[in-house]
Amino acid sequence: MGVISRNVSSVLERVEAAASKMGRTGDSVKVVAVSKTHDVEKIIAAAEAGIDTFGENYVKEAEMKIAAVGGDLNWHLVGHLQVNKAKKAVKLFDVIETVDSIRVAQVISTRALSIGKKLKVLVQVNIAEESSKWGVLRNDLVFLLEEISLLPGIEIAGLMAIPPYTEDMDEARSYFASLRQVQESINALNMEGVSLRELSMGMSHDYEVAIEEGATIIRVGTAIFGMRRT
Ligand SMILES: *Cc1c(COP(=O)(O)O)cnc(C)c1O
């Protein structure tokens, strides 16, 4: 058995364990294998080991890989999306996890409608309010969701966050809990067209904690594919 296949089994087992600890089943958590910088052979190996959803950060890189891999895999965009790449992204991806402005949402919606799609998106929240990070601030979130909910080519599926890197699992947990609280408080508003089901949070080093705090999507790169070439 190859290393990727072993890694996938180990991640899936740990997902199952973390979920069942919370009274959930493993299949309530979607594992997105983040394959940026890794080549197509590795993606195929992960798919053969049972992964059906992959994450890429760059539209151009994804375009090449999706064409090369083929098959009926699902693709999530997990990197920041520039407005001038949005058209292409709509064609390539099943979910765009990184919407954080009305401008990019408008382009996505228009493009999606023109190809007969309604695109699932997550709104990226800058949960620790870091000046260096993408994502909408908590205070601007309701307004942004209101605007996006009016766009006919978009389905708002939930929220995503990339908290500051930390080895301290209590600190990691507090960011995940904050995102879940944001989700709950928005859902309590019962906004028309805004029902946040998904929470995308947790990466290789902290996905179990994220699941304990309610993640429905985890984004795992290194734990499946090994270290990235930089
Ligand atoms: C690269 C990346 C990941 C995967 O990170 P690992 O630590 O390798 O699991 C997850 N989410 C986003 C947004 C990324 O850019």
The ligand as a Gaussian input file, in Angstrom:
#p B3LYP/6-31G(d) Opt

LIG

0 1
 C       -2.733000      24.830000       1.914000
 C       -4.046000      25.013000       2.550000
 C       -4.603000      24.014000       3.373000
 C       -3.891000      22.717000       3.720000
 O       -2.949000      22.944000       4.705000
 P       -2.176000      21.715000       5.424000
 O       -1.618000      22.336000       6.642000
 O       -1.144000      21.236000       4.481000
 O       -3.205000      20.694000       5.730000
 C       -5.860000      24.237000       3.898000
 N       -6.547000      25.369000       3.647000
 C       -6.044000      26.347000       2.874000
 C       -6.844000      27.578000       2.646000
 C       -4.778000      26.206000       2.319000
 O       -4.273000      27.204000       1.572000

